[in-house]
Amino acid sequence: MTTARKIMQPTAECVRTTDTAGQAARRMTELGVGALPICGPDDKIKGVVTDRDLVRKVFGQGRDSSFPAGDLNQAEAVTIGADDSAEDVLATMTDHRIRRLPVIDNGRLVGMVALSDVARSLSNPQVGELVEALSAD
């Protein structure tokens, strides 16, 4: 069975709830990624900030780069367990219409799974279903 651990990128880093949108954007640029998990002071994942969030919810609304990244938290953080199957990853991404998913093990962030990681690990019909779900309005 292919698991999230096998397909994830193991170098995920958090942006802190107290960091600014500007700091999150610079960190994404440094790491060459389009999303970072948002972690609180207790290191628990509060959500994910994406490059799209920064454009639409911060800069697109006229806010400046000092806007707190932590204010972009979702009501509930969507994550996947490291030993969950690739099919579970697919189902979670499809159900929540997300392209990037933090991977946790024993409550700690161990990596991130992106749509491209899933696409490389699953059969073509499953990938098509995911892309269709994410593309729907």
Phi, psi and omega in degrees: 000132175278128182249167176303322180300324182285334184252351184286162168268118189278009186251030183295139175235155180262152162259140183276153179300334181272351178288158179270165176300322178297318178295320178297316180297316179296321180293319176300318180296314179300319184274347182068039181237163180254004180201151175222138172296148174259123181243141177275183181297338179271007182068008176278145181285127180259343182163197179224136173255133181245164175300325178295319176302315182298317181291311188279317188266345180247284187292323179293340178258013175079010177281157180262178187290353177275358177302133183293127177299328180297339178285356178264008178303147171278164178301321178219130180290133177261122181224174175224147177284146183300329183261008174287152184287159175300327177294323176294321176301311179303313181297318180295315178298318180294311182300322184260358179053053179236154184255346182222140188221123175293142179251128181240153176218121184054041177078002182247144177292126179239351180174184177226143174246127177254164178309319181295326177295318179294317182302324180286340187257345185246166179291158182304315180299320180295318179297318178301319179296319179295312181299320178298316181295321182285338183271346181293146179278000000 
